[in-house]
């Protein structure tokens, strides 16, 4: 039998029992605090921030929730586009699932999901700090700073003015006023990814590596700026490692990142990545300027961070402090020097000031805790009591700001809503051109397709890069008439113009009265005028003779004379009519009467992956100079053409890669695998020599 002394030695000490409850208590406290701040989001429908981009995010979730299994083609924006090009998909699919399962509006589901991700952000930061070696007290204090203070207001006067002072919530304001739901959600996942990488590095097992890859994939499927910030955070995490672990950290991070992209490949296939990268230059002039005038600056900054990491590694500072210094320094350098029109080292680097707050709060928490432990124990309760007052004041500031920023809108007074409802009732799925906040919010209320729409980083029709600005600002009568020609060429049935009395937040149209001379008004309400552009019943399909399509040219600029000829042809009464009908989201039908050599122009954006069939036989499909479909039916007399969107050519490959990666990741995450090869992978034998870790267990037969 064990002696009484032996039993007492095995019992947990008072300190051990206390520490056991510290982490759950801290987690509950942080979650409760942030839920109390943002609780109004869980009751919000359409909030009164129509200048926000969140209308487009709600629109994505709304469409998905109404078209499960049939949203691979996105007909609502940019004359149609692949769904993968709209936006990275994770948040919107989660919102659509919540809306469908909860039988609630997409707006209500969206605000519930982003409210949850906002509240969990400090919690994720706390767990990351603990895993990087912070004491629970320092980690909790860092997360508390992150919950109740915005360091960017202290460092950036423009931010302080925007939020109303030093003591208000920038992260909450960006979420609610500017609609940065995907970005804030990615920020919540970022610390989880760093935590998972640290676990993988410490354990040297492929199970932990698989979890790290999964966490990185989740960030990359949520938001592009968040993914960019994660890449910088991973670089800082590697540089912060001790010298004897730095090489292993590179291997772990590289392996996890490669597997992460394989997991995310179907959501962000190579073709979509190419589109996004191709649009970086036109969208981000400041970044283009930095590449042209100072291409070596960003590498120099990264080298400086690596050198700083090496020097910090020779100190006694804990890992989480070294990481905080590097991350804060790098992000601050990028965000504080960013000027979107003139200079920025990374695209939209100014948006990373939110991630900068993470590093700043980690530093503040570590400094605050270091000072706290210097205080005699008997004085600490007094100090904590004195701190309750400023904490309460800050909590009140954040709650009051949330009350101001999270208010349901009176939709009946918003032109964005009343215009959308009229279009929904009268356009019956025909294309319209809208601008400003009306464009942001149109598809949150209706499935009426737009000529332009959201998210320019994913659009592939070069003409749409400059045409909206021309239509909005072409104030001369000659240019307004030319704008009408362009709208007709792009299959626009109606034009919505925001007048002075409109509630549109941007009112992009200069001299809106000029349209009265060239367009017949259909409806006026809440300051908006809806004009007819094409005759009632106009089709998106048109019969052409060979050579009448807008020709392809080497430059992206389309010749206006070519456009005028095309409009004259498709508007001619001498041509047989061609009807166009959507059968479902990814299939359409054209019916017309043709001569043998006739072509059919369809005013839907061309992408590789559109296939046309006549009587079961596949027919050639190619783009014209505008970027629309042109079909060579090769039939005579009455002809029915079936169009199918089958996805870009790389999509099947991306699907196979993602599925294989998902299965592989799941197998790696299991404890017991009866396949010797996977067991040898699980022991990290394939990188054991390079990583320098301890030998793994022998394979089980």
N, C-alpha and C positions, 0 to 999 in steps of 0.2 A: 504493500500500500504506500501511496505517496504521503510524505510527511505534511504537516500543516504548513510548514515554511515553504515547501515546494508548491503547494496549491496557491498560497498567497502570492508567490512570485509569478505564477501563470495568470493571475487575475489582472485585467487591465487597470492601470493606475488611474487616478483622478484626472491627470492631465491628458492621458490617452482617451479617456471617455469624453473629455471636453473637446479635444481635437476632432473626435469622430463626428460631432455635431456641428462643428464650425462651418464646414463646406456647405451642407444642406441649409443651414441657417442663413449663410451669406447669399446663397442662390435664391432662396425664398424672399429675402429682404430686397434684393436687387430687382427681381421680377415684379414683386408687389409694388415697389416704388415706381418703376417705369410704366406698369399697367395703370397705376393711378394717374400718371401724367397723361397718358394717351387714350384713356378709356373711351373718350368721345368718338374715337375712330371706329369702335365696334358698333356704334349706333348710327354712323354716318351713311347717307346715301350719296347724293350728288352735292358736293360742297360748293361754296360760293367762290371758287377760285378758277374761273374759266380761262384765265391766262395760262393755266397749268397744262402741261403735256399729259397729265394723267388721264384726260379724256380719251386719248389714243390707246393707252394701256387698257382702260376699261373696254374700249371697242374691240380689242383683240380677244379678251376673255369672253366678251359677250358673243362674238361670232363663233368662237370655238364651242361654247356651251350650247349653242343652237345648231351646230353642224358637226357633232361628233362623228368621226370617221370620214368626213368629207370636207376637210379644210386644207388639203395639200396645195390647192391653188387658191390664192388670195385675190378675189376680184375687186376688193374695196378700194385699193390705193394704186396709184401710178399705172392706171390702165390695166391692172392685173400684174401679179408677181407670184413667185413661189412663196409658200408660207415661211420657209426657212429664212427668206430675205427680209421679212418684216421686222423681226426683233428676236434676240435670243429668247428661247421659248419657256424656260422653266416657270418663272413667276406667273405668267399668263395661263399656263396649263393648270397650275395649282389653283389659281383664282377661278378658272372655269369649272374645275372639279368641285370646289366649294360652292359655287353658284348652283350647279346641277344637283348636288347632294342635299344642299340646304334649301333648295327651292326659293332662292332669294335672287335679287338683281345682281348683275355683274358688278355694279358700283358698290353695293353693300358688301359683297364678297371681297372685292379688292381692298376696301378699307379695313376689313377684318384681318386679312392676311398681312397687310403692311403694318397694321397696328401690332400684330404679334411679332413680326420680325424686328420692329423698332424696340419693343420691350425686351426682346432677348439679346439685343446687341451688347449691353453692358455685362450681361451674364456670360456671353461668349468671351468677352475680353478678360473677365475675371478668371475663367478656367484656363485660358491661354497663358495668362501671367503666372498662375500657380505652376503650370506645366513647365514653364521656362525658368522656374526656380525662385519665383517671388514668394515671400512669406504670405500667408493668407491675409494678414493685416494689410500689407502693401498692395496686394492684388485687389482686396476689397476697396481700399481707399482709391485706387486707380479707377475702378469701375464706378465708384461713387462720383468722382470728378467727371467721368464720362457721362454720367446720368444727369448731372446738375450744373455743368459748366461747359461753355464753348470757348476753348482757347483761341479759335480763329477770330473771334470778336476782339480779342486783346491784340492780336498781331496784324489784323487787316481792318483798317478803319471803315472801308466800304461795307464789310460784313456787319460791323457794329452799328452803322447807320441803318442798314437794311433790317436788322432784327429789333432795332429800337433801343440799343444800349448793350453794355457789356454783360448783362446778367440774364439774358434771354436765350432761348433754345434754338441754335442754328440747325442742328440735325432735325429737329421737329419741324422747323419752318421750311426747310428744303423738302422734307417729306410731304407736307400738307399744302404749302403755297405753290411750290414749283413742281410738284408731282414726281419727285425722284424715288418712287417706290422701288423700282428694280435696283437702283444704286444703293439705297439704304439696306435692302435685303442682302445684296452681295457683301456689304460691309459687315453684316452680322455673321455671314459664313466665313469671312476672311480669317478671323482669329481661330475658328474651328480648323481651317486648313493648316495653319501654322502649328497648332496643337497636335494635329495628326502627323505632320511631318516630324515633329520632335519625338513623338512616340515611336515612329518608324525608325528614326535614327538611334534612339536609345535601345530599342528591343532587337533591331536587326532581323526582324521576321517579315515574311511577305504578307502575313495577315495584316500587320500594321501598315505595310506599304500599300496594300489594297485599299484600306480605309483612307489613307492619305490621298490616293488617286481619286477616290470617290468624292472626297471633300473638295478637291481642286476642280473636278468636273462640275460639281454643283455651282461653284462660283462662276465658271466660264459659261454656264448655261443660264445665268441670271442677269448679267450686266457686263457690257464691254469695259467701261471705265473701272468697274470693280475688279474685273480680270486683270486690267493693266496695273491696278494698285496691288493686287495679289502677287503679280510677278515681281514688283519692286519689294514687297514685303518678304518674299522668299529669298530674294537676293540679299537683303539685309540680314535675314535669319542665317544664311550661309556664312556671310562675312562676320557675324557675331560669334560664331562657333570657336571653341579653342582650336589651336593649330593642329592638334592630333585628330580632330574630328571633322575638319573642314573638307577634306577630300571626300570623306564618306558622305557628308551632307550634300555635296554636289551630285554624287551618284544617286542618293535617295531622292533628291528633288528632281533630278532629270528623269529617273525611272518613273516616279509618280506622275510627273507632268505628261510624259509620253503616254502612259496608260490612261491618264485623265482625258487627253484629247481623243483617244480611241473610244472611250466611254461616251464622250460628248459629240462624236463625229456625225451622228445622224441629225442631231439638233443644229449643229453648225458645220455643215459639210464643206469640203475644200472650195466648192464653187461659191458659197456664201462668203467664206473668208476672203476670197479673191475680190468679190464685189465690194465688201467693206473696205478692204485695203485700197482698192482702186478709187473709192470716193473720198479717201482721207484728204488728198490734195485740194480738190475743189471746196470741200467743207471747212477746212482748217488752214486758213491763210497764214496764221501765225506760225504754225508748225512747219508749213512749207517754206516760209522765210528762214526759219532756223536751220532747216536742212540745206537750204541753198547757200546761206551766208555763214553758217557756223556748224557744219556737220560734225565737227570733232568735239563740240561742247558736251553733248550727252555722254559719249564715252569717257571724257575727262571727269565728269561728275561721278560716274559709276566707279572709275578707278580710284577717285578720292575716297569714296565710301569704302571700297575694299581696303585701302591703306589705313583708313581710320579704324576699320574692324580689326585689322592686324595689330595696330597699336593698342586698341582697347583690350584685345585678347591677352596682352602681356600685363594687364592690371588685375586687381582682385575684384573688380566689379562683377556682380553676378550676370548670368546670361541675359536675363530679362531686361536689366538696365542697359547692357550693351546693345541689345536689339532695339530698345526704345530710343536710345541716342541716335543710332544709325537710321532707323525708320523715320523718326521725327526730322532729323537733319536732311535726309534725302527728299522727303515729300515736301517739307517747307521750302527747300531750294527750288523745287519744281513749281509749286503752287504760288509762291510769293513773287516769282519772276514772270509769271504767265500773263500775257496780254493777247487775247484771242485773235485780234486783227493784225498784230505786228510781230509778236515773238512768243513762242512757247516751246519748251524742249520736248514735250509729248502732246498729242492731240487732247485738247480740253484739259490741260494740266491744272487749270484753276479749280476745276471741280474736285480735285484731290485734297482740297483744304479740309474736307470732312475726315479723310483718312489721316491727315496731319494731326487732327485732334486726338486720334488714338495714341499716337506716339507721345504727344504732349501730356496726355492724362496718365500714361504709364510713368513718365518722368515725375510728374507732380505727385503721384501716389507713392513712388519710391522715396522721394525727398521728404514728403510729409510723414511717412512711416518712420524714416530714419530719425527725424526730429522727435517724433512721438516717443520712441523707445529710449531717448535720452532723458526724458522727463521721469523724475522719481515716481515709483509706483503709487505712492499715496496721493500724489497730485493728479494722476491721470483721470480719475473720475471727475474731478473739477474741470479739467480741460475738455473732457467729452461733454459735460453738461453745458459748458460755455459754447461749444460748437453746435449745439442743437438749434440755437437761435438763427445763425446764418443758414444752416441747412433748411430750416423751416421757411425762411424768407425766399431762398432759391426755389424750393418746392412750390411755393405760392407763385413766384414769377413764372415758372414753367407751366403750372396749371392755368394761370390766367392767360398766358399766351396760347395755350391749347384751346381754351374756351373761345378766344378771339379767332383763331385760325381754322377751327373745325366747326363750321356752322352749315347746316343744310340750306341749299339754295331754294328760292321760290322760282321753280322752273317756268311758270307761266309768264314771268316777267323777263325771261332771258330769250333774246332773239335766236341764240344758238339752238335752243330747244324748240321754239315754235317753228322756226324754219325747217329744222330736221323733221318734225312731225308732218308738215305740209308736204315736203318732198317724199316722205315715206308713203303718203296717201296718194300722191298724184304722179310721181315719176315711175313707179312700178319697176324699179331696178335699173332705170336708165341713168347714164353717167351725168354727173354735174361737176361744175367747177366752183369751189368755194375757197376762201382764204382766211387767214387769221385764226382766231380762236374758234370760229365756226368750223373750220377744217379740223382742228383738234378734236372737237366734240361731236361732229356730225354722226359718226358711226357708233358713238355710245348710245344713240337713240334710234338709228335706222341702218338698214343694210344697203342704202343707196350708195352706189360706187362713186368714187371721186376720180377726177383726172389726175390729181396730185395726191395729197394725203400725207401720212406720217412717215417719218424715219428715212430721211434722205440717204443715210448710209447704206440702205439696202436697195435703192432704186437703180435700174439698169437702162433706162431710156435717156440717152444724152440730151435730147430735146427738152426734157423736163428740168434740166439743170438751170436753164435760163428763161424758159417761156413764162412761168408764173410771174417773175419780176417784170417782164415786158408787158403782160396783160394788166398787171396792177398799176403800173406807172406810165403807160403809154397815153399821155394826156392829149396829144394832138388828135384831130379828127381822122387824119390819115392813118395814124398808128392804131386808133381804136377800131377802125374798119379792118385793118390788118389783123388785129387781135381776134375779130369775129371769124376771119378766114382760118386762123390757127385753131380756134375752138371747134369749128366745124370739121377740120381735118382730123382732130383728135376725138371725134365722136361724142362731143359734149352736147347734151340735150338742153341743159338749163344752166344759167349763170346766176349766182347769188352775189349781190353787191350790197355791202354794208354802208348805210348812210350815216349821217351825223347822229341820228337818234338811236342807232343800233347799239346793243349792249356788247357787240364784238369788242374784245379787249385791244385789238391792234388796228382795226380799220385800215387794212393794207391798200385799199383802192384810193388812188389820188383822183380828185375831181369826179366823184361817182355819178354826177349828173350827165356826163358825156355819153353814157351808155344809152340814154333815152333816145338818141338819134338813130341808133343802129339796131336796137333790140326791142321787141314787143314785151311789155311787162305782163307777167302771169299772176303775180300775187305780191301784196305789200303787207308787212306786219312787223311790229316792234322795230321799225327803222331799217329793216332789210327789204330789198326789192329782188324778186326772182324774175329773171328775164328768159324768154324763149330764145334758143340759139338755133335749133334745128326744127323742122316741121314735126307736128305730132305724128308719131308712128315711125319716125326715122329708124333705120336699122344700122347695126354695126357691121353688116356684111354688104359688099358692093361688087358688082361685076365690072371687070376691067379688061381691056384689050392688052395684049403683050406690049410692054414698054410704058404703059400709063401709070404704073405704080411710082411712088416717089423713089428716085434712084438712090442707091447707096453711094456715099462719097467718102473719101479718105478722112476728111475732117468731120468733127461732130456737128458742125453747124449745117443746118438744112437750108437749102436755097428756097427763099420765099416764092420765087416764080414756080418752082416745082410743086410747092404746096398749093398755090393758087390753081394750077392746072389739075391737080388731084381733086381739089374741092369742086371744080367745075365738072369734072367727069362723074364723081359720085352723086352730084346733085342733078345730073341730066335726066330728064324724063324719057329720053330715047333708049335708055338702058333697061333691061329686064330687072324687076325688083328681086331682091334677095332678102329673105327673112332670116333672122338670127334668134336663136332661142337657147337659153341655158337649160339643160336637162337636169343637171345637178352641179355641185361646186366645181367639178373637174371635167365636165363633159358638156358639149354644146352641139347644136345641129343647125346647119344652113340649108335652106331650100331655095332653088332658083332654076331658071332655064338658061342653058349655056350653049354656045358654039364650041367646037372641038378645042380650039386654041385659047379660049377665054381663061382668065385668071379670076380668082375671088380674093378680094382684100377684106380682111377681118380686123376691125379696130380694137384688137386685144394685143397686149404686149407679147412679142415673140421671145421664146426661150427654147433652147434645145430640150426636147421632152414633149413638145406638142406634136401629136400625130393625127393625120387626117385619113379618113377611109371613105371610099365611094363603092357601094355594093360589096363591101368586105375587102376591097383591095386598097392597100396603102398608097397614098398619093404624096407628091413632094410638098413640103412646107418650108418656106424660107422668109427672111425678114425683108422689109422695105426700108427706105431711108429714114422713116419716122420711128422704126422699131416695131411695126405692126406685122401681124401674120399675113403672108400671101400664100395662097394655095393654088396649085396647078391640078385641077380635078380631072382633066383629060376625059371628059364625058360630054355628051351631046344631048340636047333636049332637056327634059325635066331631070334635075339632078339633086340628090340629097347627100350632103357631106356631113359626116360625123367627125367631130373633133374630140380628142381625148388628151388630157394632161396626164402624163405618166411620170413626171418628175425629171429633174435634170439627170444627165447620164451618170453622174457620179453618185447619185442617191442610193441605188442598190448596193454599190460598193460601201458607201458610208453605213448603210443599214447592217450589212454583214460585219463590218468592223466593230460597230457598236454592240451588236448582239454577241459577237465572239468575246469582246472585251468584258461585257457584263457577265457572261458565263464564267470566264476566266477569273474575274474579280471575286465572284461568289465562291468559286472553288477555293481560291486562296484564303478567303475569309473563314472557311470551315476548319474546325479543329482536326477532324479525322477524315483523311482522304486515302482511299485504298490504292492510289496510283503512285508508284514509286517516283515517277518523274516529277509529279507535282509536289510530293513530299520533299524531294531534293531541292525544288525551288523554294518550298516553304522554309527550309533551313538556311536559305540565302547562299547555298553553296556556289551558285553561279556568280556571286559577287564577293564571296567571303575573302578571297585573297586581296581584292582591291580595297575592300572596306576595312580590312584589318580587324574584324570582330572575332569573338570567340567561336569555336567550332560548333556547328549545330548538331542536333541529335541524329543518329544514324537512321536511314530510311527503315520504315517498318515493312516487313515482307507482306 
